């Protein structure tokens, strides 16, 4: 019988999950907490960027949906330095803040749909929705064991200059 010892508090990793779909959020949060991770939750990109910028403890992994709610007409201002942005832009902004970071991008869009809309996910760990609990936990463990992305990674480039179509 293969059993794993519980993680000690010094080994506990913190994961920020960003998704505007409550059912996906619930699956991710329950699964990752059952694995012994500390999980932070954000329903959208504004909340995620604020957590990334202000959270006092280290955040080890960002698990974000690609197709977050459209940003509408919203600017970063002194009152709101965390505008709503596309999931891939959350990754870019995170890398700009942290320089290197571990991320997983998830989406229900197929590979061909992502390509058709110029959404580049090559070289970024990707989780196709719907996913199994096993696929989620295996990818999280794999990404945490691998080298983080950096600002120089071509996959982390912004889609802001590309023709991005918002859904929802």
DAQUI-V439764 format. One record per run of one state. SS is the DSSP state (H for helix, E for strand, - for the rest). FROM is the first residue (numbers start at 0). TO is the last residue. If there is no record, write none. Layout:
ss/from/to
SS/FROM/TO
SS/FROM/TO
//
This chain:
ss/from/to
-/0/12
E/13/17
-/18/20
H/21/33
-/34/36
E/37/41
-/42/43
H/44/53
-/54/59
E/60/64
-/65/85
H/86/97
-/98/98
E/99/100
-/101/101
E/102/106
-/107/109
H/110/115
-/116/124
E/125/127
-/128/131
H/132/144
-/145/147
E/148/149
-/150/152
H/153/155
-/156/167
//
